[in-house]
Amino acid sequence: GHRTATAPTEKYPVLYRIGRLLQLIGLLLVPIAMAGNLAELAGGPVWLDLKQMLLLAGLGIAVFYLGHSIQMRTGSS
């Protein structure tokens, strides 16, 4: 059938997708940062020290919240 109500994805499809993508990137950055730090602790190649790991994790959280707020804004009519 035909829907009359407009979904948030129909109103701002690009912004909504960007919001979702940013959330995904943010969610992926945190475990990647932690894994990089754990690899160093295990005696592996040093590609992230603690400071860099915390910065990357913080960036991931910030990117997630940015994506979340974009999605919420596009979702509200």
Predicted model as a PDB file, atoms N, CA, C, CB and O in Angstrom, pLDDT in the B-factor column:
MODEL        1                                                                  
ATOM      1  N   GLY A   1       0.809  -1.197   0.000  1.00 57.00           N  
ATOM      2  CA  GLY A   1       0.000   0.000   0.000  1.00 57.00           C  
ATOM      3  C   GLY A   1       0.850   1.257   0.000  1.00 57.00           C  
ATOM      4  O   GLY A   1       2.074   1.202   0.113  1.00 57.00           O  
ATOM      5  N   HIS A   2       0.187   2.371  -0.126  1.00 54.00           N  
ATOM      6  CA  HIS A   2       0.866   3.669  -0.167  1.00 54.00           C  
ATOM      7  C   HIS A   2       0.895   4.281   1.218  1.00 54.00           C  
ATOM      8  CB  HIS A   2       0.175   4.623  -1.159  1.00 54.00           C  
ATOM      9  O   HIS A   2      -0.131   4.373   1.891  1.00 54.00           O  
ATOM     10  N   ARG A   3       2.085   4.700   1.639  1.00 53.00           N  
ATOM     11  CA  ARG A   3       2.224   5.330   2.964  1.00 53.00           C  
ATOM     12  C   ARG A   3       2.137   6.838   2.828  1.00 53.00           C  
ATOM     13  CB  ARG A   3       3.563   4.928   3.637  1.00 53.00           C  
ATOM     14  O   ARG A   3       2.765   7.429   1.950  1.00 53.00           O  
ATOM     15  N   THR A   4       1.354   7.458   3.702  1.00 52.00           N  
ATOM     16  CA  THR A   4       1.233   8.913   3.661  1.00 52.00           C  
ATOM     17  C   THR A   4       2.214   9.571   4.629  1.00 52.00           C  
ATOM     18  CB  THR A   4      -0.202   9.339   3.992  1.00 52.00           C  
ATOM     19  O   THR A   4       2.691  10.676   4.368  1.00 52.00           O  
ATOM     20  N   ALA A   5       2.521   8.901   5.748  1.00 53.00           N  
ATOM     21  CA  ALA A   5       3.467   9.460   6.718  1.00 53.00           C  
ATOM     22  C   ALA A   5       4.882   9.375   6.161  1.00 53.00           C  
ATOM     23  CB  ALA A   5       3.372   8.716   8.079  1.00 53.00           C  
ATOM     24  O   ALA A   5       5.286   8.351   5.610  1.00 53.00           O  
ATOM     25  N   THR A   6       5.627  10.465   6.312  1.00 56.00           N  
ATOM     26  CA  THR A   6       6.999  10.464   5.812  1.00 56.00           C  
ATOM     27  C   THR A   6       7.946  10.010   6.909  1.00 56.00           C  
ATOM     28  CB  THR A   6       7.399  11.862   5.298  1.00 56.00           C  
ATOM     29  O   THR A   6       7.945  10.558   8.011  1.00 56.00           O  
ATOM     30  N   ALA A   7       8.739   9.023   6.605  1.00 58.00           N  
ATOM     31  CA  ALA A   7       9.739   8.526   7.547  1.00 58.00           C  
ATOM     32  C   ALA A   7      10.916   9.498   7.563  1.00 58.00           C  
ATOM     33  CB  ALA A   7      10.208   7.081   7.165  1.00 58.00           C  
ATOM     34  O   ALA A   7      11.126  10.227   6.594  1.00 58.00           O  
ATOM     35  N   PRO A   8      11.696   9.518   8.667  1.00 55.00           N  
ATOM     36  CA  PRO A   8      12.846  10.426   8.724  1.00 55.00           C  
ATOM     37  C   PRO A   8      13.826  10.202   7.579  1.00 55.00           C  
ATOM     38  CB  PRO A   8      13.568  10.263  10.043  1.00 55.00           C  
ATOM     39  O   PRO A   8      14.475  11.140   7.115  1.00 55.00           O  
ATOM     40  N   THR A   9      13.927   8.968   7.131  1.00 58.00           N  
ATOM     41  CA  THR A   9      14.863   8.667   6.049  1.00 58.00           C  
ATOM     42  C   THR A   9      14.405   9.287   4.730  1.00 58.00           C  
ATOM     43  CB  THR A   9      15.021   7.154   5.889  1.00 58.00           C  
ATOM     44  O   THR A   9      15.223   9.533   3.843  1.00 58.00           O  
ATOM     45  N   GLU A  10      13.100   9.540   4.597  1.00 68.00           N  
ATOM     46  CA  GLU A  10      12.601  10.140   3.364  1.00 68.00           C  
ATOM     47  C   GLU A  10      12.765  11.658   3.372  1.00 68.00           C  
ATOM     48  CB  GLU A  10      11.135   9.776   3.160  1.00 68.00           C  
ATOM     49  O   GLU A  10      12.894  12.287   2.321  1.00 68.00           O  
ATOM     50  N   LYS A  11      12.757  12.239   4.577  1.00 73.00           N  
ATOM     51  CA  LYS A  11      12.857  13.692   4.698  1.00 73.00           C  
ATOM     52  C   LYS A  11      14.282  14.174   4.412  1.00 73.00           C  
ATOM     53  CB  LYS A  11      12.420  14.141   6.101  1.00 73.00           C  
ATOM     54  O   LYS A  11      14.490  15.081   3.606  1.00 73.00           O  
ATOM     55  N   TYR A  12      15.244  13.565   5.070  1.00 80.00           N  
ATOM     56  CA  TYR A  12      16.663  13.900   4.862  1.00 80.00           C  
ATOM     57  C   TYR A  12      17.454  12.608   4.692  1.00 80.00           C  
ATOM     58  CB  TYR A  12      17.232  14.745   6.057  1.00 80.00           C  
ATOM     59  O   TYR A  12      18.206  12.228   5.589  1.00 80.00           O  
ATOM     60  N   PRO A  13      17.299  11.927   3.558  1.00 86.00           N  
ATOM     61  CA  PRO A  13      17.926  10.605   3.421  1.00 86.00           C  
ATOM     62  C   PRO A  13      19.454  10.641   3.531  1.00 86.00           C  
ATOM     63  CB  PRO A  13      17.538   9.998   2.094  1.00 86.00           C  
ATOM     64  O   PRO A  13      20.052   9.734   4.111  1.00 86.00           O  
ATOM     65  N   VAL A  14      20.083  11.669   2.984  1.00 90.00           N  
ATOM     66  CA  VAL A  14      21.547  11.741   3.012  1.00 90.00           C  
ATOM     67  C   VAL A  14      22.051  11.998   4.424  1.00 90.00           C  
ATOM     68  CB  VAL A  14      22.052  12.839   2.067  1.00 90.00           C  
ATOM     69  O   VAL A  14      22.968  11.326   4.895  1.00 90.00           O  
ATOM     70  N   LEU A  15      21.440  12.985   5.106  1.00 90.00           N  
ATOM     71  CA  LEU A  15      21.843  13.298   6.477  1.00 90.00           C  
ATOM     72  C   LEU A  15      21.619  12.120   7.406  1.00 90.00           C  
ATOM     73  CB  LEU A  15      21.083  14.510   6.990  1.00 90.00           C  
ATOM     74  O   LEU A  15      22.444  11.838   8.274  1.00 90.00           O  
ATOM     75  N   TYR A  16      20.498  11.432   7.221  1.00 90.00           N  
ATOM     76  CA  TYR A  16      20.189  10.276   8.053  1.00 90.00           C  
ATOM     77  C   TYR A  16      21.248   9.191   7.876  1.00 90.00           C  
ATOM     78  CB  TYR A  16      18.795   9.724   7.712  1.00 90.00           C  
ATOM     79  O   TYR A  16      21.721   8.601   8.848  1.00 90.00           O  
ATOM     80  N   ARG A  17      21.611   8.939   6.616  1.00 92.00           N  
ATOM     81  CA  ARG A  17      22.638   7.927   6.330  1.00 92.00           C  
ATOM     82  C   ARG A  17      23.993   8.336   6.898  1.00 92.00           C  
ATOM     83  CB  ARG A  17      22.755   7.698   4.817  1.00 92.00           C  
ATOM     84  O   ARG A  17      24.725   7.500   7.429  1.00 92.00           O  
ATOM     85  N   ILE A  18      24.328   9.632   6.784  1.00 92.00           N  
ATOM     86  CA  ILE A  18      25.583  10.133   7.345  1.00 92.00           C  
ATOM     87  C   ILE A  18      25.585   9.929   8.854  1.00 92.00           C  
ATOM     88  CB  ILE A  18      25.787  11.631   6.997  1.00 92.00           C  
ATOM     89  O   ILE A  18      26.592   9.511   9.425  1.00 92.00           O  
ATOM     90  N   GLY A  19      24.463  10.222   9.499  1.00 92.00           N  
ATOM     91  CA  GLY A  19      24.339  10.029  10.941  1.00 92.00           C  
ATOM     92  C   GLY A  19      24.564   8.582  11.337  1.00 92.00           C  
ATOM     93  O   GLY A  19      25.269   8.293  12.304  1.00 92.00           O  
ATOM     94  N   ARG A  20      23.956   7.672  10.576  1.00 94.00           N  
ATOM     95  CA  ARG A  20      24.123   6.243  10.852  1.00 94.00           C  
ATOM     96  C   ARG A  20      25.576   5.804  10.621  1.00 94.00           C  
ATOM     97  CB  ARG A  20      23.170   5.413   9.966  1.00 94.00           C  
ATOM     98  O   ARG A  20      26.131   5.033  11.404  1.00 94.00           O  
ATOM     99  N   LEU A  21      26.174   6.296   9.556  1.00 94.00           N  
ATOM    100  CA  LEU A  21      27.554   5.939   9.229  1.00 94.00           C  
ATOM    101  C   LEU A  21      28.514   6.434  10.302  1.00 94.00           C  
ATOM    102  CB  LEU A  21      27.948   6.515   7.865  1.00 94.00           C  
ATOM    103  O   LEU A  21      29.428   5.712  10.701  1.00 94.00           O  
ATOM    104  N   LEU A  22      28.309   7.668  10.771  1.00 94.00           N  
ATOM    105  CA  LEU A  22      29.163   8.221  11.821  1.00 94.00           C  
ATOM    106  C   LEU A  22      29.041   7.394  13.099  1.00 94.00           C  
ATOM    107  CB  LEU A  22      28.796   9.692  12.099  1.00 94.00           C  
ATOM    108  O   LEU A  22      30.032   7.168  13.794  1.00 94.00           O  
ATOM    109  N   GLN A  23      27.819   6.943  13.408  1.00 95.00           N  
ATOM    110  CA  GLN A  23      27.636   6.103  14.592  1.00 95.00           C  
ATOM    111  C   GLN A  23      28.420   4.803  14.453  1.00 95.00           C  
ATOM    112  CB  GLN A  23      26.143   5.802  14.815  1.00 95.00           C  
ATOM    113  O   GLN A  23      29.065   4.354  15.401  1.00 95.00           O  
ATOM    114  N   LEU A  24      28.361   4.207  13.270  1.00 94.00           N  
ATOM    115  CA  LEU A  24      29.078   2.957  13.026  1.00 94.00           C  
ATOM    116  C   LEU A  24      30.587   3.161  13.156  1.00 94.00           C  
ATOM    117  CB  LEU A  24      28.734   2.405  11.634  1.00 94.00           C  
ATOM    118  O   LEU A  24      31.274   2.362  13.793  1.00 94.00           O  
ATOM    119  N   ILE A  25      31.098   4.234  12.550  1.00 92.00           N  
ATOM    120  CA  ILE A  25      32.525   4.540  12.634  1.00 92.00           C  
ATOM    121  C   ILE A  25      32.933   4.750  14.087  1.00 92.00           C  
ATOM    122  CB  ILE A  25      32.865   5.789  11.794  1.00 92.00           C  
ATOM    123  O   ILE A  25      33.963   4.246  14.535  1.00 92.00           O  
ATOM    124  N   GLY A  26      32.103   5.508  14.821  1.00 91.00           N  
ATOM    125  CA  GLY A  26      32.388   5.760  16.233  1.00 91.00           C  
ATOM    126  C   GLY A  26      32.430   4.482  17.042  1.00 91.00           C  
ATOM    127  O   GLY A  26      33.293   4.315  17.904  1.00 91.00           O  
ATOM    128  N   LEU A  27      31.499   3.575  16.766  1.00 91.00           N  
ATOM    129  CA  LEU A  27      31.461   2.300  17.482  1.00 91.00           C  
ATOM    130  C   LEU A  27      32.665   1.439  17.148  1.00 91.00           C  
ATOM    131  CB  LEU A  27      30.181   1.547  17.157  1.00 91.00           C  
ATOM    132  O   LEU A  27      33.137   0.683  17.997  1.00 91.00           O  
ATOM    133  N   LEU A  28      33.172   1.539  15.923  1.00 90.00           N  
ATOM    134  CA  LEU A  28      34.316   0.727  15.519  1.00 90.00           C  
ATOM    135  C   LEU A  28      35.642   1.291  16.021  1.00 90.00           C  
ATOM    136  CB  LEU A  28      34.354   0.608  14.016  1.00 90.00           C  
ATOM    137  O   LEU A  28      36.575   0.534  16.287  1.00 90.00           O  
ATOM    138  N   LEU A  29      35.733   2.615  16.154  1.00 88.00           N  
ATOM    139  CA  LEU A  29      36.991   3.242  16.555  1.00 88.00           C  
ATOM    140  C   LEU A  29      37.441   2.838  17.957  1.00 88.00           C  
ATOM    141  CB  LEU A  29      36.856   4.738  16.485  1.00 88.00           C  
ATOM    142  O   LEU A  29      38.629   2.627  18.197  1.00 88.00           O  
ATOM    143  N   VAL A  30      36.479   2.730  18.885  1.00 87.00           N  
ATOM    144  CA  VAL A  30      36.835   2.435  20.275  1.00 87.00           C  
ATOM    145  C   VAL A  30      37.513   1.073  20.424  1.00 87.00           C  
ATOM    146  CB  VAL A  30      35.591   2.486  21.150  1.00 87.00           C  
ATOM    147  O   VAL A  30      38.599   1.007  20.998  1.00 87.00           O  
ATOM    148  N   PRO A  31      36.912  -0.027  19.925  1.00 87.00           N  
ATOM    149  CA  PRO A  31      37.606  -1.323  20.052  1.00 87.00           C  
ATOM    150  C   PRO A  31      38.908  -1.384  19.258  1.00 87.00           C  
ATOM    151  CB  PRO A  31      36.692  -2.444  19.596  1.00 87.00           C  
ATOM    152  O   PRO A  31      39.844  -2.070  19.668  1.00 87.00           O  
ATOM    153  N   ILE A  32      38.985  -0.680  18.131  1.00 83.00           N  
ATOM    154  CA  ILE A  32      40.233  -0.653  17.356  1.00 83.00           C  
ATOM    155  C   ILE A  32      41.332   0.020  18.181  1.00 83.00           C  
ATOM    156  CB  ILE A  32      40.031   0.095  15.998  1.00 83.00           C  
ATOM    157  O   ILE A  32      42.470  -0.448  18.218  1.00 83.00           O  
ATOM    158  N   ALA A  33      40.977   1.119  18.836  1.00 82.00           N  
ATOM    159  CA  ALA A  33      41.936   1.826  19.684  1.00 82.00           C  
ATOM    160  C   ALA A  33      42.408   0.920  20.823  1.00 82.00           C  
ATOM    161  CB  ALA A  33      41.309   3.121  20.249  1.00 82.00           C  
ATOM    162  O   ALA A  33      43.601   0.866  21.123  1.00 82.00           O  
ATOM    163  N   MET A  34      41.482   0.218  21.449  1.00 82.00           N  
ATOM    164  CA  MET A  34      41.829  -0.663  22.554  1.00 82.00           C  
ATOM    165  C   MET A  34      42.687  -1.831  22.073  1.00 82.00           C  
ATOM    166  CB  MET A  34      40.564  -1.181  23.238  1.00 82.00           C  
ATOM    167  O   MET A  34      43.648  -2.211  22.741  1.00 82.00           O  
ATOM    168  N   ALA A  35      42.346  -2.398  20.924  1.00 82.00           N  
ATOM    169  CA  ALA A  35      43.114  -3.505  20.373  1.00 82.00           C  
ATOM    170  C   ALA A  35      44.539  -3.066  20.056  1.00 82.00           C  
ATOM    171  CB  ALA A  35      42.434  -4.056  19.114  1.00 82.00           C  
ATOM    172  O   ALA A  35      45.492  -3.814  20.276  1.00 82.00           O  
ATOM    173  N   GLY A  36      44.677  -1.854  19.541  1.00 76.00           N  
ATOM    174  CA  GLY A  36      46.012  -1.327  19.240  1.00 76.00           C  
ATOM    175  C   GLY A  36      46.854  -1.199  20.484  1.00 76.00           C  
ATOM    176  O   GLY A  36      48.051  -1.486  20.466  1.00 76.00           O  
ATOM    177  N   ASN A  37      46.231  -0.766  21.572  1.00 75.00           N  
ATOM    178  CA  ASN A  37      46.950  -0.631  22.828  1.00 75.00           C  
ATOM    179  C   ASN A  37      47.267  -1.995  23.427  1.00 75.00           C  
ATOM    180  CB  ASN A  37      46.141   0.200  23.813  1.00 75.00           C  
ATOM    181  O   ASN A  37      48.349  -2.186  23.983  1.00 75.00           O  
ATOM    182  N   LEU A  38      46.346  -2.942  23.325  1.00 77.00           N  
ATOM    183  CA  LEU A  38      46.575  -4.292  23.851  1.00 77.00           C  
ATOM    184  C   LEU A  38      47.696  -4.998  23.090  1.00 77.00           C  
ATOM    185  CB  LEU A  38      45.285  -5.123  23.773  1.00 77.00           C  
ATOM    186  O   LEU A  38      48.471  -5.753  23.678  1.00 77.00           O  
ATOM    187  N   ALA A  39      47.780  -4.752  21.787  1.00 74.00           N  
ATOM    188  CA  ALA A  39      48.847  -5.348  20.982  1.00 74.00           C  
ATOM    189  C   ALA A  39      50.207  -4.877  21.488  1.00 74.00           C  
ATOM    190  CB  ALA A  39      48.673  -4.989  19.487  1.00 74.00           C  
ATOM    191  O   ALA A  39      51.166  -5.647  21.540  1.00 74.00           O  
ATOM    192  N   GLU A  40      50.270  -3.600  21.858  1.00 71.00           N  
ATOM    193  CA  GLU A  40      51.516  -3.056  22.391  1.00 71.00           C  
ATOM    194  C   GLU A  40      51.851  -3.708  23.731  1.00 71.00           C  
ATOM    195  CB  GLU A  40      51.416  -1.525  22.548  1.00 71.00           C  
ATOM    196  O   GLU A  40      53.003  -4.062  23.978  1.00 71.00           O  
ATOM    197  N   LEU A  41      50.847  -3.868  24.597  1.00 71.00           N  
ATOM    198  CA  LEU A  41      51.065  -4.473  25.912  1.00 71.00           C  
ATOM    199  C   LEU A  41      51.516  -5.929  25.784  1.00 71.00           C  
ATOM    200  CB  LEU A  41      49.785  -4.392  26.754  1.00 71.00           C  
ATOM    201  O   LEU A  41      52.281  -6.422  26.613  1.00 71.00           O  
ATOM    202  N   ALA A  42      51.045  -6.601  24.759  1.00 74.00           N  
ATOM    203  CA  ALA A  42      51.398  -8.007  24.543  1.00 74.00           C  
ATOM    204  C   ALA A  42      52.772  -8.148  23.894  1.00 74.00           C  
ATOM    205  CB  ALA A  42      50.342  -8.689  23.675  1.00 74.00           C  
ATOM    206  O   ALA A  42      53.206  -9.263  23.602  1.00 74.00           O  
ATOM    207  N   GLY A  43      53.451  -7.042  23.668  1.00 74.00           N  
ATOM    208  CA  GLY A  43      54.789  -7.090  23.090  1.00 74.00           C  
ATOM    209  C   GLY A  43      54.789  -7.089  21.575  1.00 74.00           C  
ATOM    210  O   GLY A  43      55.813  -7.359  20.946  1.00 74.00           O  
ATOM    211  N   GLY A  44      53.654  -6.787  20.997  1.00 70.00           N  
ATOM    212  CA  GLY A  44      53.554  -6.732  19.533  1.00 70.00           C  
ATOM    213  C   GLY A  44      54.102  -5.416  19.018  1.00 70.00           C  
ATOM    214  O   GLY A  44      54.708  -4.652  19.769  1.00 70.00           O  
ATOM    215  N   PRO A  45      53.890  -5.153  17.746  1.00 66.00           N  
ATOM    216  CA  PRO A  45      54.357  -3.875  17.182  1.00 66.00           C  
ATOM    217  C   PRO A  45      53.633  -2.704  17.830  1.00 66.00           C  
ATOM    218  CB  PRO A  45      54.146  -3.845  15.655  1.00 66.00           C  
ATOM    219  O   PRO A  45      52.421  -2.759  18.037  1.00 66.00           O  
ATOM    220  N   VAL A  46      54.358  -1.661  18.146  1.00 65.00           N  
ATOM    221  CA  VAL A  46      53.767  -0.496  18.795  1.00 65.00           C  
ATOM    222  C   VAL A  46      53.181   0.413  17.730  1.00 65.00           C  
ATOM    223  CB  VAL A  46      54.815   0.262  19.654  1.00 65.00           C  
ATOM    224  O   VAL A  46      53.905   1.111  17.020  1.00 65.00           O  
ATOM    225  N   TRP A  47      51.849   0.394  17.629  1.00 67.00           N  
ATOM    226  CA  TRP A  47      51.225   1.328  16.694  1.00 67.00           C  
ATOM    227  C   TRP A  47      50.255   2.256  17.406  1.00 67.00           C  
ATOM    228  CB  TRP A  47      50.503   0.571  15.588  1.00 67.00           C  
ATOM    229  O   TRP A  47      49.677   3.138  16.773  1.00 67.00           O  
ATOM    230  N   LEU A  48      50.064   2.079  18.708  1.00 71.00           N  
ATOM    231  CA  LEU A  48      49.270   3.025  19.500  1.00 71.00           C  
ATOM    232  C   LEU A  48      49.755   2.997  20.942  1.00 71.00           C  
ATOM    233  CB  LEU A  48      47.749   2.688  19.425  1.00 71.00           C  
ATOM    234  O   LEU A  48      49.738   1.943  21.578  1.00 71.00           O  
ATOM    235  N   ASP A  49      50.187   4.141  21.466  1.00 77.00           N  
ATOM    236  CA  ASP A  49      50.498   4.164  22.896  1.00 77.00           C  
ATOM    237  C   ASP A  49      49.225   4.537  23.656  1.00 77.00           C  
ATOM    238  CB  ASP A  49      51.664   5.174  23.213  1.00 77.00           C  
ATOM    239  O   ASP A  49      48.186   4.775  23.040  1.00 77.00           O  
ATOM    240  N   LEU A  50      49.297   4.589  24.973  1.00 81.00           N  
ATOM    241  CA  LEU A  50      48.101   4.814  25.782  1.00 81.00           C  
ATOM    242  C   LEU A  50      47.421   6.143  25.451  1.00 81.00           C  
ATOM    243  CB  LEU A  50      48.459   4.775  27.259  1.00 81.00           C  
ATOM    244  O   LEU A  50      46.197   6.214  25.342  1.00 81.00           O  
ATOM    245  N   LYS A  51      48.228   7.194  25.293  1.00 86.00           N  
ATOM    246  CA  LYS A  51      47.671   8.513  24.988  1.00 86.00           C  
ATOM    247  C   LYS A  51      46.930   8.498  23.653  1.00 86.00           C  
ATOM    248  CB  LYS A  51      48.784   9.572  24.961  1.00 86.00           C  
ATOM    249  O   LYS A  51      45.823   9.025  23.542  1.00 86.00           O  
ATOM    250  N   GLN A  52      47.547   7.894  22.650  1.00 85.00           N  
ATOM    251  CA  GLN A  52      46.912   7.815  21.333  1.00 85.00           C  
ATOM    252  C   GLN A  52      45.649   6.963  21.392  1.00 85.00           C  
ATOM    253  CB  GLN A  52      47.891   7.240  20.296  1.00 85.00           C  
ATOM    254  O   GLN A  52      44.649   7.276  20.747  1.00 85.00           O  
ATOM    255  N   MET A  53      45.703   5.871  22.181  1.00 84.00           N  
ATOM    256  CA  MET A  53      44.546   4.996  22.316  1.00 84.00           C  
ATOM    257  C   MET A  53      43.380   5.773  22.923  1.00 84.00           C  
ATOM    258  CB  MET A  53      44.890   3.762  23.183  1.00 84.00           C  
ATOM    259  O   MET A  53      42.249   5.671  22.447  1.00 84.00           O  
ATOM    260  N   LEU A  54      43.652   6.548  23.969  1.00 87.00           N  
ATOM    261  CA  LEU A  54      42.595   7.319  24.619  1.00 87.00           C  
ATOM    262  C   LEU A  54      42.046   8.401  23.692  1.00 87.00           C  
ATOM    263  CB  LEU A  54      43.119   7.952  25.909  1.00 87.00           C  
ATOM    264  O   LEU A  54      40.841   8.654  23.675  1.00 87.00           O  
ATOM    265  N   LEU A  55      42.922   9.037  22.924  1.00 90.00           N  
ATOM    266  CA  LEU A  55      42.477  10.050  21.961  1.00 90.00           C  
ATOM    267  C   LEU A  55      41.589   9.435  20.888  1.00 90.00           C  
ATOM    268  CB  LEU A  55      43.683  10.737  21.311  1.00 90.00           C  
ATOM    269  O   LEU A  55      40.554   9.996  20.529  1.00 90.00           O  
ATOM    270  N   LEU A  56      42.004   8.273  20.377  1.00 88.00           N  
ATOM    271  CA  LEU A  56      41.231   7.603  19.332  1.00 88.00           C  
ATOM    272  C   LEU A  56      39.884   7.137  19.879  1.00 88.00           C  
ATOM    273  CB  LEU A  56      42.017   6.408  18.759  1.00 88.00           C  
ATOM    274  O   LEU A  56      38.861   7.257  19.205  1.00 88.00           O  
ATOM    275  N   ALA A  57      39.887   6.604  21.105  1.00 89.00           N  
ATOM    276  CA  ALA A  57      38.634   6.171  21.729  1.00 89.00           C  
ATOM    277  C   ALA A  57      37.718   7.373  21.951  1.00 89.00           C  
ATOM    278  CB  ALA A  57      38.911   5.446  23.074  1.00 89.00           C  
ATOM    279  O   ALA A  57      36.516   7.299  21.696  1.00 89.00           O  
ATOM    280  N   GLY A  58      38.289   8.478  22.424  1.00 91.00           N  
ATOM    281  CA  GLY A  58      37.512   9.699  22.627  1.00 91.00           C  
ATOM    282  C   GLY A  58      36.945  10.225  21.321  1.00 91.00           C  
ATOM    283  O   GLY A  58      35.804  10.684  21.270  1.00 91.00           O  
ATOM    284  N   LEU A  59      37.745  10.156  20.267  1.00 92.00           N  
ATOM    285  CA  LEU A  59      37.286  10.573  18.947  1.00 92.00           C  
ATOM    286  C   LEU A  59      36.126   9.697  18.490  1.00 92.00           C  
ATOM    287  CB  LEU A  59      38.438  10.514  17.928  1.00 92.00           C  
ATOM    288  O   LEU A  59      35.136  10.183  17.942  1.00 92.00           O  
ATOM    289  N   GLY A  60      36.270   8.392  18.728  1.00 92.00           N  
ATOM    290  CA  GLY A  60      35.200   7.462  18.363  1.00 92.00           C  
ATOM    291  C   GLY A  60      33.897   7.792  19.058  1.00 92.00           C  
ATOM    292  O   GLY A  60      32.832   7.763  18.442  1.00 92.00           O  
ATOM    293  N   ILE A  61      33.980   8.107  20.350  1.00 93.00           N  
ATOM    294  CA  ILE A  61      32.793   8.463  21.126  1.00 93.00           C  
ATOM    295  C   ILE A  61      32.189   9.768  20.605  1.00 93.00           C  
ATOM    296  CB  ILE A  61      33.144   8.593  22.624  1.00 93.00           C  
ATOM    297  O   ILE A  61      30.970   9.882  20.470  1.00 93.00           O  
ATOM    298  N   ALA A  62      33.043  10.750  20.315  1.00 94.00           N  
ATOM    299  CA  ALA A  62      32.571  12.034  19.800  1.00 94.00           C  
ATOM    300  C   ALA A  62      31.892  11.861  18.437  1.00 94.00           C  
ATOM    301  CB  ALA A  62      33.741  13.028  19.690  1.00 94.00           C  
ATOM    302  O   ALA A  62      30.844  12.454  18.181  1.00 94.00           O  
ATOM    303  N   VAL A  63      32.493  11.049  17.571  1.00 94.00           N  
ATOM    304  CA  VAL A  63      31.931  10.802  16.243  1.00 94.00           C  
ATOM    305  C   VAL A  63      30.578  10.095  16.368  1.00 94.00           C  
ATOM    306  CB  VAL A  63      32.910   9.956  15.384  1.00 94.00           C  
ATOM    307  O   VAL A  63      29.640  10.400  15.632  1.00 94.00           O  
ATOM    308  N   PHE A  64      30.487   9.148  17.309  1.00 94.00           N  
ATOM    309  CA  PHE A  64      29.228   8.445  17.527  1.00 94.00           C  
ATOM    310  C   PHE A  64      28.129   9.416  17.950  1.00 94.00           C  
ATOM    311  CB  PHE A  64      29.405   7.349  18.586  1.00 94.00           C  
ATOM    312  O   PHE A  64      27.020   9.375  17.418  1.00 94.00           O  
ATOM    313  N   TYR A  65      28.442  10.297  18.916  1.00 95.00           N  
ATOM    314  CA  TYR A  65      27.435  11.247  19.385  1.00 95.00           C  
ATOM    315  C   TYR A  65      27.047  12.254  18.312  1.00 95.00           C  
ATOM    316  CB  TYR A  65      27.942  11.977  20.607  1.00 95.00           C  
ATOM    317  O   TYR A  65      25.891  12.672  18.238  1.00 95.00           O  
ATOM    318  N   LEU A  66      28.008  12.644  17.483  1.00 95.00           N  
ATOM    319  CA  LEU A  66      27.710  13.533  16.366  1.00 95.00           C  
ATOM    320  C   LEU A  66      26.715  12.856  15.421  1.00 95.00           C  
ATOM    321  CB  LEU A  66      29.008  13.921  15.608  1.00 95.00           C  
ATOM    322  O   LEU A  66      25.714  13.452  15.022  1.00 95.00           O  
ATOM    323  N   GLY A  67      27.008  11.606  15.074  1.00 94.00           N  
ATOM    324  CA  GLY A  67      26.107  10.848  14.206  1.00 94.00           C  
ATOM    325  C   GLY A  67      24.741  10.664  14.830  1.00 94.00           C  
ATOM    326  O   GLY A  67      23.719  10.756  14.149  1.00 94.00           O  
ATOM    327  N   HIS A  68      24.725  10.401  16.143  1.00 94.00           N  
ATOM    328  CA  HIS A  68      23.469  10.206  16.864  1.00 94.00           C  
ATOM    329  C   HIS A  68      22.627  11.480  16.846  1.00 94.00           C  
ATOM    330  CB  HIS A  68      23.745   9.773  18.310  1.00 94.00           C  
ATOM    331  O   HIS A  68      21.418  11.419  16.625  1.00 94.00           O  
ATOM    332  N   SER A  69      23.258  12.634  17.077  1.00 94.00           N  
ATOM    333  CA  SER A  69      22.511  13.889  17.095  1.00 94.00           C  
ATOM    334  C   SER A  69      21.998  14.245  15.700  1.00 94.00           C  
ATOM    335  CB  SER A  69      23.389  15.022  17.637  1.00 94.00           C  
ATOM    336  O   SER A  69      20.898  14.782  15.561  1.00 94.00           O  
ATOM    337  N   ILE A  70      22.792  13.947  14.667  1.00 91.00           N  
ATOM    338  CA  ILE A  70      22.319  14.181  13.277  1.00 91.00           C  
ATOM    339  C   ILE A  70      21.104  13.317  13.015  1.00 91.00           C  
ATOM    340  CB  ILE A  70      23.443  13.869  12.225  1.00 91.00           C  
ATOM    341  O   ILE A  70      20.113  13.782  12.452  1.00 91.00           O  
ATOM    342  N   GLN A  71      21.179  12.053  13.423  1.00 89.00           N  
ATOM    343  CA  GLN A  71      20.064  11.130  13.180  1.00 89.00           C  
ATOM    344  C   GLN A  71      18.819  11.589  13.946  1.00 89.00           C  
ATOM    345  CB  GLN A  71      20.450   9.684  13.596  1.00 89.00           C  
ATOM    346  O   GLN A  71      17.712  11.533  13.410  1.00 89.00           O  
ATOM    347  N   MET A  72      18.988  12.039  15.183  1.00 91.00           N  
ATOM    348  CA  MET A  72      17.848  12.497  15.969  1.00 91.00           C  
ATOM    349  C   MET A  72      17.220  13.753  15.352  1.00 91.00           C  
ATOM    350  CB  MET A  72      18.279  12.776  17.415  1.00 91.00           C  
ATOM    351  O   MET A  72      15.997  13.893  15.337  1.00 91.00           O  
ATOM    352  N   ARG A  73      18.056  14.662  14.846  1.00 89.00           N  
ATOM    353  CA  ARG A  73      17.536  15.881  14.229  1.00 89.00           C  
ATOM    354  C   ARG A  73      16.760  15.590  12.966  1.00 89.00           C  
ATOM    355  CB  ARG A  73      18.663  16.834  13.921  1.00 89.00           C  
ATOM    356  O   ARG A  73      15.704  16.175  12.724  1.00 89.00           O  
ATOM    357  N   THR A  74      17.286  14.682  12.162  1.00 83.00           N  
ATOM    358  CA  THR A  74      16.587  14.353  10.908  1.00 83.00           C  
ATOM    359  C   THR A  74      15.354  13.505  11.204  1.00 83.00           C  
ATOM    360  CB  THR A  74      17.533  13.603   9.927  1.00 83.00           C  
ATOM    361  O   THR A  74      14.409  13.479  10.415  1.00 83.00           O  
ATOM    362  N   GLY A  75      15.365  12.813  12.341  1.00 73.00           N  
ATOM    363  CA  GLY A  75      14.237  11.951  12.700  1.00 73.00           C  
ATOM    364  C   GLY A  75      13.033  12.716  13.221  1.00 73.00           C  
ATOM    365  O   GLY A  75      11.899  12.258  13.080  1.00 73.00           O  
ATOM    366  N   SER A  76      13.269  13.885  13.825  1.00 58.00           N  
ATOM    367  CA  SER A  76      12.140  14.651  14.359  1.00 58.00           C  
ATOM    368  C   SER A  76      11.472  15.466  13.266  1.00 58.00           C  
ATOM    369  CB  SER A  76      12.603  15.573  15.491  1.00 58.00           C  
ATOM    370  O   SER A  76      12.139  16.134  12.475  1.00 58.00           O  
ATOM    371  N   SER A  77      10.167  15.404  13.233  1.00 49.00           N  
ATOM    372  CA  SER A  77       9.418  16.135  12.186  1.00 49.00           C  
ATOM    373  C   SER A  77       9.201  17.574  12.593  1.00 49.00           C  
ATOM    374  CB  SER A  77       8.058  15.461  11.908  1.00 49.00           C  
ATOM    375  O   SER A  77       8.593  18.342  11.846  1.00 49.00           O  
TER     376      SER A  77                                                      
ENDMDL                                                                          
END                                                                             
